[in-house]
Amino acid sequence: MAEIKAKEHKGKGDDHTIFIGNKPFMNYVTGVVMQFTAQSTKEVTVKARGKFISRAVDVAEVARKRFLKDHGVDVKNISIDSEEFEDKEGKRVKVSTIEITLMKK
């Protein structure tokens, strides 16, 4: 799974994307907050697949409502989809995906 995420990240060439995974929750929240504050980014996209989708929603909401409430950050777009790939056993598997784009007003 990490390999697919890395390819996806390289392909888009977007430094303003946070991929949600197994790291501690606050690492992702801090990443989003830092993009908006230290790097003065106008948009940040939070992406997740499968079981990490609910965590992506939580990261976006905690960052927006708790840490960035005075910075005018709001949800610009939410996109859902599914990806198909081959698992370790060679079976085709579909997994749901979400992209939450946050934007500074």
DODREN-707319 format. One record per atom (N, C-alpha, C, O): x, y, z; residue in three letters. Coordinates in steps of 0.1 Angstrom, whole numbers, plus 5000, padded with zeros to 4 digits. Atoms other than C-alpha are relative to their C-alpha. Layout:
REM DODREN-707319
XYZALA/...
REM end
This chain:
REM DODREN-707319
500849885000MET/500050005000MET/500950135000MET/500550224993MET/499149885000ALA/502850255008ALA/500650034986ALA/500850144983ALA/499449985013GLU/504350194974GLU/499050074990GLU/499450164983GLU/501049935008ILE/501150294957ILE/499850155003ILE/499750234995ILE/500249874995LYS/500850604978LYS/501250094995LYS/501150204990LYS/498849935004ALA/504450704969ALA/499950034985ALA/500350144981ALA/500149975014LYS/503850664932LYS/498950104997LYS/499250194989LYS/501049905002GLU/500650864934GLU/500550135003GLU/500250234996GLU/499449874996HIS/502451144952HIS/501050054990HIS/500950174987HIS/499049965009LYS/505351154928LYS/499350044987LYS/499750144980LYS/500749985012GLY/502951144898GLY/499450144999GLY/499450204989GLY/500749875000LYS/501051454908LYS/500950115003LYS/500750234999LYS/499149904997GLY/504051644920GLY/499550115009GLY/499950235008GLY/500749904991ASP/501951814947ASP/500649985014ASP/500449885021ASP/499550004987ASP/503751904979ASP/499050035011ASP/499350035023ASP/501049964991HIS/500552014995HIS/498949905002HIS/497849935004HIS/500950114998THR/499051675000THR/500549925012THR/501749895013THR/499850084988ILE/498851485033ILE/499449864998ILE/498249864996ILE/500550145002PHE/498551105029PHE/499849945014PHE/500849935022PHE/500350054986ILE/496850955060ILE/500449855000ILE/500049774991ILE/499650144998GLY/498250625073GLY/500149965015GLY/499250005022GLY/499850054987ASN/499550465105ASN/500650095010ASN/500750065022ASN/499349914990LYS/501450755121LYS/499050055010LYS/497850055008LYS/500949954990PRO/500150915152PRO/499150124994PRO/499650194986PRO/501049905005PHE/497051135146PHE/500550144999PHE/500350214989PHE/499649864999MET/498551465157MET/501150034990MET/501350154986MET/499049985010ASN/501451415132ASN/499350064987ASN/499850154981ASN/500849955012TYR/498851465103TYR/499450135002TYR/499550224994TYR/500649874997VAL/497051755120VAL/501150105000VAL/500950214994VAL/498949915001THR/500451925125THR/500450034986THR/500850144983THR/499649985014GLY/501351865089GLY/499050094992GLY/499550184985GLY/500949915007VAL/498152035077VAL/500150145005VAL/500250234997VAL/499849874994VAL/498552325101VAL/501350074995VAL/501250194992VAL/498749945005MET/502152375091MET/500050054986MET/500550154982MET/500149965014GLN/501252385054GLN/499450144999GLN/499850234992GLN/500749875000PHE/498852675061PHE/500750115007PHE/500750235002PHE/499449904992THR/500852865087THR/501550034995THR/501850144991THR/498649985002ALA/504652815081ALA/500350024985ALA/501250104981ALA/499750005014GLN/504452765043GLN/499150094992GLN/499250114980GLN/501049915006SER/501553005036SER/499349944988SER/499150014978SER/500750075010THR/499852755014THR/498650044999THR/498050075010THR/501449965001LYS/496452845000LYS/499149885000LYS/497949895004LYS/500850125000GLU/495252484996GLU/500849885005GLU/502049865002GLU/499450124995VAL/496052155013VAL/499049884998VAL/497849905001VAL/500950115002THR/494551815003THR/500449895009THR/501649855010THR/499850114991VAL/494151535028VAL/499449884993VAL/498349884989VAL/500450115008LYS/494051195011LYS/500149875009LYS/500949865017LYS/500050134993ALA/493150845025ALA/499349904992ALA/498549924983ALA/500650115007ARG/492150505014ARG/499549905011ARG/500149905022ARG/500550114991GLY/490150225031GLY/499750045014GLY/499050135017GLY/500249984986LYS/490250215068LYS/500450135006LYS/500150175017LYS/499549874995PHE/491950545071PHE/499150124996PHE/499550234999PHE/500949895004ILE/489050745056ILE/499550085011ILE/499550205011ILE/500549934989SER/487550825089SER/501050095007SER/500850195013SER/498849934994ARG/490950935102ARG/500350134992ARG/500650234998ARG/499749885008ALA/491351175073ALA/498950115002ALA/499350225003ALA/501149904996VAL/487951335081VAL/500350075013VAL/500250195014VAL/499649954987ASP/489051375117ASP/501150094999ASP/501150205006ASP/498949915002VAL/492351525107VAL/499650134994VAL/500050245000VAL/500449885007ALA/490751775084ALA/499250095010ALA/499450215010ALA/500949934991GLU/488151875110GLU/500750065012GLU/500550175016GLU/499249954988VAL/490551905140VAL/500950114996VAL/501050215002VAL/499249895004ALA/492952105120ALA/499350134997ALA/499750245001ALA/500849885004ARG/490252335106ARG/499350075012ARG/499450195013ARG/500849944989LYS/488152385137LYS/500750035013LYS/500350125020LYS/499349984987ARG/490652365165ARG/501350094998ARG/501550185006ARG/498849935002PHE/493952495151PHE/500150114990PHE/500950204991PHE/500049905010LEU/493052705121LEU/498850084999LEU/498550154989LEU/501249925000LYS/489852865131LYS/500150154998LYS/499250214992LYS/499849855002ASP/491353215131ASP/500750034987ASP/501050144984ASP/499349985012HIS/493053155097HIS/499150004988HIS/499550014976HIS/501050005011GLY/489853135076GLY/500149884991GLY/500049894978GLY/499850125008VAL/490452775064VAL/498649935000VAL/498049915011VAL/501350075001ASP/487352595051ASP/500249884990ASP/501249884983ASP/500050115010VAL/486552285031VAL/499650054986VAL/498550114985VAL/500349965014LYS/486752354994LYS/499349894992LYS/498349924985LYS/500650115008ASN/485952014980ASN/500349875007ASN/501349855014ASN/499850134995ILE/485451654991ILE/499749914988ILE/498749914982ILE/500250095011SER/485951384965SER/500249865004SER/501149825011SER/499950144996ILE/485251014969ILE/500149924987ILE/499649964977ILE/499850085011ASP/486250734946ASP/500449865005ASP/500349835017ASP/499450134997SER/487650374945SER/501149974991SER/501150014979SER/498950045008GLU/490850234933GLU/500149855000GLU/499749785010GLU/499850145001GLU/491549884921GLU/501449974998GLU/502150034990GLU/498650045001PHE/494849714926PHE/500149855003PHE/499149795007PHE/499850154998GLU/496349364929GLU/500749995014GLU/501750055017GLU/499450024986ASP/497049244965ASP/501149904999ASP/501549854988ASP/498950094999LYS/499849014976LYS/499849864994LYS/500749804989LYS/500450135006GLU/497948704965GLU/499750004986GLU/499449904979GLU/500249985015GLY/497448844930GLY/498550024997GLY/498150024986GLY/501549975002LYS/493648914935LYS/499850144998LYS/500550235004LYS/500449865002ARG/492049234922ARG/499250045012ARG/498249985016ARG/500649944988VAL/490949444952VAL/499650144997VAL/500350224991VAL/500449865001LYS/488849764952LYS/500050065014LYS/499649995024LYS/499949934987VAL/489450014980VAL/499450144998VAL/499750214988VAL/500649875000SER/487450334987SER/501150105003SER/502050085010SER/499149894998THR/489350664986THR/499250135003THR/498150154999THR/500649864998ILE/488651024998ILE/501250104999ILE/502350085002ILE/499149895000GLU/490351354991GLU/499250125005GLU/498150155000GLU/500649884994ILE/489451655013ILE/500950124997ILE/502150125002ILE/499149885004THR/490751984999THR/499550115010THR/498450165010THR/500249884991LEU/491052265025LEU/500650124993LEU/501650114987LEU/499549875007MET/491452625013MET/499950125010MET/498950135017MET/499949884992LYS/492452945030LYS/499250114992LYS/499450134980LYS/500849905007LYS/489853215022LYS/500850134997LYS/500250224992LYS/
REM end
